[in-house]
Amino acid sequence: MKRIGAVVFTGFQSVDMAAASCFEIGNFKVPAHACEIHVVSEAGGAVKSSMGTATHTIAFDPHTYEPIQWLHPFARSPPGLVHAQRPDRA
């Protein structure tokens, strides 16, 4: 089973979470779940969206996830491990 990390940053837009539903629907179409979806952030814990609601996340570990789904690609992310792992920053 693949583990997919949906990475969010402070100020992400809630509509960006809709991208994760593609994997959720895919899991309904196969007999055994093909992937696990985790919402992750640099430090883990609550991350506030642009409308002020918080989403619970787990801390990002680059060795845990195969594909990474970057939510809100235009968000200003803090420097650090997640920032360095972004494909558009490489």
N, C-alpha and C positions, 0 to 999 in steps of 0.2 A: 504494500500500500504506500502510495506517495503521500508525503506531508507537504502541504502547500501553506506558505505563510502569506497572509494578507497584511502588509505592513501599513500602519497608519501613523501619522504625525499630528501634533497639536494643530488644530485648525482644519483637519480634513473635512470634506463635505460628506454628509450622511449618504447622499446618493452614490458615492463612490463604493459603498459597501455592496451595491447591487452586483458588482463584478464577481463577488464570491458566490452569488446564486447560480452562476453557470456550472460551477463545480458541484454545488448542492444538487441541482437537477440531474447532472451526470450520474451522481451516485444512485439516484432513483432508477436509472435505466439499466443498471447492471446488477446481477444477482448478489455480489458481495461489493461493499463499498470500494471504489477505486482509489479514493483519496480522503485524507483528513484535512480539514481546513482550520487553521488557527489564525486568530487576529493577533498580530504581534506589533510591538513597538520597541524602541531602543532599550528602555529600562523596565518595561512591563508596568502593570497597574492601569489606573484610569487615564484615558486620553480624551480630552475635550474636543468635540467637533466644532465646526464653524458656527453652529447654532447653539452651542453651549451644553449639549448633552454629552455625557461621558460614556465611553465604551471600555469595557474591561479587556485588557490585553495581557499577553504573556511576554516575557523578555525575549528578544531576538537572539537566536543562536545560529550562526551561519553554517554549522555542521549538521543541523537538524533538518533543514528544508532543502528540497531539490529545486523545484521551480518556485520562484518568488513572484507574487502578484503585488506590484507597487500601486497602492491606492493613492489617489490625489497626487499625480506626478509633478504638479506645479507647486506643491506645498514647500515651504522653506523648512527643511529638516535641520535639526541640530547636528553639529559635527560629531563624529564618533563612528562606532562600528557599523551601524545601519547606513549612515551617510556614505561611508567608504565602500560599502557593498552595492550601492545603487548602480545599475547598469549604465545609466546616463552620466555617471560621475567617473567612470573608470578611465 
